[in-house]
Amino acid sequence: MNTPNKNRKPTENMELLKQQASACGSECGCHDTGTQSKTRRIIGALVLVAAMALVARGVVKSNAAPPETSGQAFALPIAATNASAAAPTTEKNVETIAALAELNVVAAKLDGVFLFLPGKEGTSGNSPAATMNKAARTIEAQGKKIGLFTLVPSSKDYDQIKGITFPAILAMVKGRGASPISGEITETKLVQGFLAASSAGGCCSGGSTTCK
């Protein structure tokens, strides 16, 4: 009976280790130590983070770049640079005067005025202030300065005003003339009256004696 030899020679043990090592190719990871494997995982993670950073940078750059417009795209509106061409949007207050002569002071820096004449008896109808404002904005869009005024019913100047049916509005242009508008007061009528007063040669139209 053969007894197994428990005490092999060192030479035989070395040959056995070489055979086992040759059976493990270079493509397997059995030769990697724990430190090498950990290092590879760290390098791989760093490469992935760098790639994600490049992608994110490209997205941000794409979003920040201004969009290209073609010939068929709608152009953005451009603010008007000519201030005199734009009509003012604020409502004007209708100032009250007691005499026509006050216009020489309160309207000294204006090109013209719309003067509401309610008459000596006054009027209970709707105020034409809104219509006067519309006409003033239309005229001021052409670079003119317009004021709105009312002559109080108690004014003594009503005794000097002839040929006008009250209530009425006088379109008056400084240095030119005045044109009365009565009946139905519209924006169109007021603008036309202002143009008529602008064409007057220093006298009043409609038989009015209010021009200075």
C-alpha positions as CSV (number, residue, x, y, z in Angstrom):
1,M,0.0,0.0,0.0
2,N,1.3,3.3,-1.1
3,T,1.3,6.1,1.4
4,P,0.7,9.6,-0.1
5,N,3.8,11.7,0.2
6,K,2.8,14.7,2.3
7,N,6.2,16.3,2.2
8,R,6.6,17.3,-1.5
9,K,9.8,18.9,-2.6
10,P,9.9,22.7,-3.0
11,T,10.7,22.1,-6.7
12,E,7.5,20.3,-7.3
13,N,5.4,23.0,-5.4
14,M,7.0,25.7,-7.6
15,E,6.1,23.9,-10.8
16,L,2.5,23.6,-9.6
17,L,2.3,27.4,-9.0
18,K,3.7,28.1,-12.5
19,Q,1.1,25.8,-14.1
20,Q,-1.7,27.6,-12.3
21,A,-0.4,31.0,-13.2
22,S,-0.1,30.1,-16.9
23,A,-3.8,29.0,-16.9
24,C,-4.8,32.6,-16.0
25,G,-4.4,34.9,-19.1
26,S,-3.5,38.5,-19.2
27,E,-7.1,39.4,-20.0
28,C,-8.5,38.3,-16.7
29,G,-8.3,40.3,-13.5
30,C,-6.8,37.7,-11.3
31,H,-3.4,39.4,-11.4
32,D,-4.9,42.8,-10.3
33,T,-4.4,43.7,-6.7
34,G,-7.0,45.4,-4.7
35,T,-5.2,48.8,-5.0
36,Q,-5.0,48.6,-8.8
37,S,-8.7,47.7,-9.1
38,K,-9.7,50.7,-6.9
39,T,-7.5,53.0,-8.9
40,R,-9.2,52.0,-12.2
41,R,-12.6,52.6,-10.7
42,I,-11.6,56.1,-9.6
43,I,-10.1,56.9,-13.1
44,G,-13.3,55.7,-14.7
45,A,-15.5,57.9,-12.5
46,L,-13.3,60.9,-13.2
47,V,-13.7,60.4,-17.0
48,L,-17.4,60.1,-16.6
49,V,-17.6,63.3,-14.6
50,A,-15.5,65.2,-17.2
51,A,-17.7,64.0,-20.0
52,M,-20.9,65.1,-18.2
53,A,-19.3,68.5,-17.6
54,L,-18.5,69.0,-21.3
55,V,-22.1,68.0,-22.2
56,A,-23.5,70.5,-19.6
57,R,-21.2,73.3,-20.9
58,G,-22.4,72.7,-24.4
59,V,-26.1,72.9,-23.4
60,V,-25.5,76.2,-21.5
61,K,-23.6,77.7,-24.4
62,S,-26.4,76.7,-26.8
63,N,-29.1,78.3,-24.6
64,A,-27.1,81.5,-24.1
65,A,-26.5,82.0,-27.8
66,P,-29.0,84.4,-29.5
67,P,-31.5,82.7,-31.8
68,E,-30.8,83.2,-35.5
69,T,-33.6,84.8,-37.5
70,S,-34.4,84.2,-41.0
71,G,-35.9,86.5,-43.6
72,Q,-39.4,85.2,-42.7
73,A,-39.1,85.8,-39.0
74,F,-41.1,88.5,-37.3
75,A,-38.9,91.5,-36.4
76,L,-38.9,92.8,-32.9
77,P,-40.7,96.2,-32.5
78,I,-38.4,99.2,-32.3
79,A,-39.2,102.1,-30.0
80,A,-40.0,105.3,-31.9
81,T,-37.2,107.8,-31.8
82,N,-39.2,110.8,-32.9
83,A,-40.9,112.0,-29.7
84,S,-42.9,114.6,-31.5
85,A,-44.6,112.0,-33.7
86,A,-46.1,110.2,-30.7
87,A,-49.3,111.6,-29.2
88,P,-49.3,112.0,-25.4
89,T,-51.4,109.5,-23.5
90,T,-52.1,111.5,-20.4
91,E,-55.4,113.3,-19.9
92,K,-55.2,117.0,-19.8
93,N,-57.1,119.0,-17.1
94,V,-59.6,121.6,-18.4
95,E,-58.6,124.8,-16.6
96,T,-61.2,127.4,-15.8
97,I,-60.7,131.1,-16.7
98,A,-62.8,134.1,-15.8
99,A,-61.9,136.2,-18.8
100,L,-60.5,135.7,-22.3
101,A,-57.6,138.0,-21.5
102,E,-56.3,135.4,-19.1
103,L,-55.3,133.3,-22.1
104,N,-52.5,135.7,-22.8
105,V,-50.9,134.5,-19.5
106,V,-52.0,130.9,-19.0
107,A,-51.6,129.9,-22.6
108,A,-48.5,132.0,-23.4
109,K,-46.3,129.0,-24.2
110,L,-49.0,127.1,-26.1
111,D,-49.6,127.0,-29.9
112,G,-53.4,126.9,-29.5
113,V,-56.3,126.1,-27.2
114,F,-59.7,124.6,-27.1
115,L,-61.9,126.9,-25.1
116,F,-65.3,125.5,-23.9
117,L,-68.1,128.1,-23.7
118,P,-71.0,126.8,-21.7
119,G,-72.8,130.1,-22.0
120,K,-74.2,132.5,-19.4
121,E,-76.8,130.1,-18.3
122,G,-74.3,127.3,-18.0
123,T,-75.0,123.8,-19.3
124,S,-76.2,120.6,-17.6
125,G,-75.1,118.3,-20.4
126,N,-72.1,116.1,-20.5
127,S,-68.7,117.8,-20.4
128,P,-66.8,117.7,-23.7
129,A,-63.5,117.3,-21.8
130,A,-63.0,113.7,-23.2
131,T,-63.6,114.9,-26.8
132,M,-61.3,117.9,-26.3
133,N,-58.6,115.6,-25.0
134,K,-58.8,113.4,-28.1
135,A,-58.6,116.3,-30.5
136,A,-55.7,117.8,-28.5
137,R,-53.8,114.5,-28.7
138,T,-54.4,114.3,-32.5
139,I,-53.0,117.8,-33.0
140,E,-50.1,117.4,-30.5
141,A,-49.0,114.3,-32.5
142,Q,-47.9,116.9,-35.1
143,G,-45.7,118.7,-32.7
144,K,-48.1,121.3,-31.4
145,K,-48.9,122.3,-27.8
146,I,-52.6,122.5,-27.0
147,G,-54.3,123.7,-23.8
148,L,-57.9,123.0,-22.7
149,F,-59.9,125.7,-20.9
150,T,-63.4,126.7,-19.9
151,L,-64.8,130.2,-19.7
152,V,-67.0,130.4,-16.5
153,P,-70.7,131.3,-17.1
154,S,-70.4,134.4,-15.0
155,S,-67.8,135.9,-17.3
156,K,-68.6,139.4,-18.7
157,D,-67.0,138.4,-22.0
158,Y,-70.1,136.5,-23.0
159,D,-71.7,139.9,-23.7
160,Q,-69.0,140.5,-26.3
161,I,-69.3,137.1,-28.1
162,K,-71.7,137.3,-31.0
163,G,-72.9,134.7,-33.6
164,I,-72.3,131.6,-31.5
165,T,-74.8,129.2,-30.2
166,F,-74.0,128.0,-26.7
167,P,-72.7,125.6,-25.5
168,A,-69.8,125.8,-28.0
169,I,-66.0,125.3,-28.2
170,L,-63.6,127.9,-29.6
171,A,-60.6,126.5,-31.4
172,M,-58.0,129.2,-31.1
173,V,-54.5,129.5,-32.6
174,K,-52.1,132.0,-31.3
175,G,-51.3,134.7,-33.8
176,R,-53.9,133.4,-36.3
177,G,-57.6,133.2,-35.4
178,A,-60.4,131.3,-33.8
179,S,-63.1,129.0,-35.1
180,P,-66.3,128.2,-33.2
181,I,-67.7,124.6,-33.0
182,S,-71.2,124.1,-31.7
183,G,-74.0,121.5,-31.9
184,E,-72.7,118.0,-31.8
185,I,-69.1,118.2,-30.6
186,T,-66.8,115.6,-32.2
187,E,-63.1,115.1,-32.4
188,T,-63.2,115.6,-36.2
189,K,-65.1,118.9,-35.8
190,L,-62.5,120.1,-33.3
191,V,-59.6,119.2,-35.5
192,Q,-61.2,120.8,-38.5
193,G,-61.9,123.9,-36.4
194,F,-58.3,124.1,-35.3
195,L,-57.1,123.9,-39.0
196,A,-59.6,126.6,-39.9
197,A,-58.3,128.8,-37.1
198,S,-54.7,128.1,-38.3
199,S,-55.5,129.3,-41.8
200,A,-57.2,132.5,-40.5
201,G,-55.3,135.8,-41.0
202,G,-55.7,137.2,-37.5
203,C,-59.5,137.4,-37.7
204,C,-62.2,135.2,-36.4
205,S,-64.4,132.9,-38.4
206,G,-68.1,132.4,-37.9
207,G,-68.6,136.0,-37.0
208,S,-66.9,135.7,-33.6
209,T,-65.3,138.8,-32.1
210,T,-63.1,137.0,-29.6
211,C,-59.8,137.1,-31.5
212,K,-57.0,139.3,-30.2
